[in-house]
Amino acid sequence: MQTKASSQMKAVNKTDCTKRIITIPNLLSIVRLLLIPLIVYCYLVLKNSILTAIVVFVSGLTDTADGYIARRYNMISEIGKALDPIADKLTQGVMLLCLVSRF
């Protein structure tokens, strides 16, 4: 049975998290954004498909970890709600452009 104080504390913690900018999920989304130029470099400049696949795999792992941590530890933030889909779409778009440019 929850007391009024504990339910108020949970509400305060949830509010605090939605306003925070620096959270682990947001940092993982930023890492994913920083991996995008590395994907392009590995694929188009180095022409190393295996290294590119590893970088894309790491990007996918950060995406999975980002979502899991955000939901499991209630670290869902307003900026994260925008940052995560942006990182996803940019990664997908860059991968598409890389493949189109090569084939």
DRENDO-1510 file (C-alpha; in Angstrom, 1 decimal, always signed):
<recs>
REC; n; res; u; v; w
REC; 1; MET; +0.0; +0.0; +0.0 .
REC; 2; GLN; +1.5; +3.3; -1.1 .
REC; 3; THR; +1.4; +6.3; +1.2 .
REC; 4; LYS; +0.6; +9.7; -0.1 .
REC; 5; ALA; +4.2; +10.9; +0.4 .
REC; 6; SER; +5.7; +8.0; -1.7 .
REC; 7; SER; +3.2; +8.6; -4.6 .
REC; 8; GLN; +4.0; +12.3; -4.5 .
REC; 9; MET; +7.7; +11.5; -4.5 .
REC; 10; LYS; +7.3; +9.2; -7.6 .
REC; 11; ALA; +5.4; +12.0; -9.4 .
REC; 12; VAL; +8.2; +14.5; -8.5 .
REC; 13; ASN; +10.9; +12.1; -9.8 .
REC; 14; LYS; +9.0; +11.5; -13.0 .
REC; 15; THR; +8.7; +15.2; -13.6 .
REC; 16; ASP; +12.3; +15.8; -12.8 .
REC; 17; CYS; +13.4; +13.1; -15.4 .
REC; 18; THR; +11.2; +14.5; -18.2 .
REC; 19; LYS; +13.0; +17.9; -17.9 .
REC; 20; ARG; +16.5; +16.6; -17.7 .
REC; 21; ILE; +18.7; +16.8; -20.7 .
REC; 22; ILE; +21.7; +14.7; -19.7 .
REC; 23; THR; +20.4; +11.2; -19.1 .
REC; 24; ILE; +22.0; +7.9; -20.1 .
REC; 25; PRO; +19.5; +7.2; -22.9 .
REC; 26; ASN; +20.1; +10.7; -24.3 .
REC; 27; LEU; +23.8; +10.1; -24.2 .
REC; 28; LEU; +23.4; +6.9; -26.1 .
REC; 29; SER; +21.3; +8.7; -28.7 .
REC; 30; ILE; +24.1; +11.2; -29.1 .
REC; 31; VAL; +26.6; +8.4; -29.5 .
REC; 32; ARG; +24.4; +7.0; -32.2 .
REC; 33; LEU; +24.4; +10.4; -34.0 .
REC; 34; LEU; +28.2; +10.5; -33.7 .
REC; 35; LEU; +28.5; +7.1; -35.2 .
REC; 36; ILE; +26.8; +8.3; -38.5 .
REC; 37; PRO; +29.9; +9.9; -39.9 .
REC; 38; LEU; +31.9; +6.8; -38.9 .
REC; 39; ILE; +29.5; +4.6; -40.9 .
REC; 40; VAL; +29.9; +6.8; -44.0 .
REC; 41; TYR; +33.7; +6.9; -43.6 .
REC; 42; CYS; +34.0; +3.1; -43.1 .
REC; 43; TYR; +31.7; +2.3; -46.0 .
REC; 44; LEU; +32.6; +4.9; -48.6 .
REC; 45; VAL; +36.2; +5.8; -47.9 .
REC; 46; LEU; +37.6; +2.6; -46.4 .
REC; 47; LYS; +35.3; +0.4; -48.4 .
REC; 48; ASN; +35.4; -2.0; -45.5 .
REC; 49; SER; +32.0; -3.8; -45.3 .
REC; 50; ILE; +32.9; -5.8; -42.2 .
REC; 51; LEU; +34.0; -2.7; -40.2 .
REC; 52; THR; +30.9; -0.9; -41.4 .
REC; 53; ALA; +28.7; -3.8; -40.2 .
REC; 54; ILE; +30.4; -3.7; -36.8 .
REC; 55; VAL; +29.7; +0.0; -36.5 .
REC; 56; VAL; +26.1; -0.4; -37.6 .
REC; 57; PHE; +25.7; -3.3; -35.1 .
REC; 58; VAL; +27.1; -1.1; -32.3 .
REC; 59; SER; +24.7; +1.6; -33.3 .
REC; 60; GLY; +21.8; -0.9; -33.1 .
REC; 61; LEU; +23.0; -2.0; -29.7 .
REC; 62; THR; +23.0; +1.6; -28.4 .
REC; 63; ASP; +19.5; +2.0; -29.8 .
REC; 64; THR; +18.3; -1.1; -28.0 .
REC; 65; ALA; +20.1; -0.1; -24.7 .
REC; 66; ASP; +18.7; +3.4; -25.0 .
REC; 67; GLY; +15.1; +2.2; -25.2 .
REC; 68; TYR; +15.5; -0.4; -22.5 .
REC; 69; ILE; +17.2; +2.0; -20.0 .
REC; 70; ALA; +14.7; +4.8; -20.7 .
REC; 71; ARG; +11.7; +2.5; -20.0 .
REC; 72; ARG; +13.2; +0.3; -17.2 .
REC; 73; TYR; +14.6; +3.1; -15.1 .
REC; 74; ASN; +12.0; +5.8; -16.0 .
REC; 75; MET; +14.5; +8.1; -17.7 .
REC; 76; ILE; +12.1; +9.1; -20.5 .
REC; 77; SER; +12.7; +12.8; -21.2 .
REC; 78; GLU; +11.2; +15.3; -23.6 .
REC; 79; ILE; +14.4; +15.8; -25.5 .
REC; 80; GLY; +14.9; +12.0; -25.7 .
REC; 81; LYS; +11.5; +11.6; -27.3 .
REC; 82; ALA; +12.7; +13.8; -30.1 .
REC; 83; LEU; +16.4; +12.8; -30.2 .
REC; 84; ASP; +15.9; +9.0; -30.5 .
REC; 85; PRO; +13.7; +9.1; -33.6 .
REC; 86; ILE; +16.0; +11.6; -35.2 .
REC; 87; ALA; +19.0; +9.4; -34.6 .
REC; 88; ASP; +17.1; +6.4; -36.0 .
REC; 89; LYS; +16.0; +8.1; -39.2 .
REC; 90; LEU; +19.4; +9.7; -39.8 .
REC; 91; THR; +21.1; +6.4; -39.4 .
REC; 92; GLN; +18.7; +4.7; -41.7 .
REC; 93; GLY; +18.9; +7.5; -44.3 .
REC; 94; VAL; +22.7; +7.5; -44.3 .
REC; 95; MET; +22.8; +3.7; -44.7 .
REC; 96; LEU; +20.4; +4.0; -47.6 .
REC; 97; LEU; +22.5; +6.7; -49.3 .
REC; 98; CYS; +25.7; +4.7; -48.8 .
REC; 99; LEU; +24.1; +1.6; -50.4 .
REC; 100; VAL; +22.6; +3.7; -53.3 .
REC; 101; SER; +26.0; +5.4; -53.9 .
REC; 102; ARG; +27.8; +2.1; -54.2 .
REC; 103; PHE; +25.4; +0.1; -56.2 .
</recs>
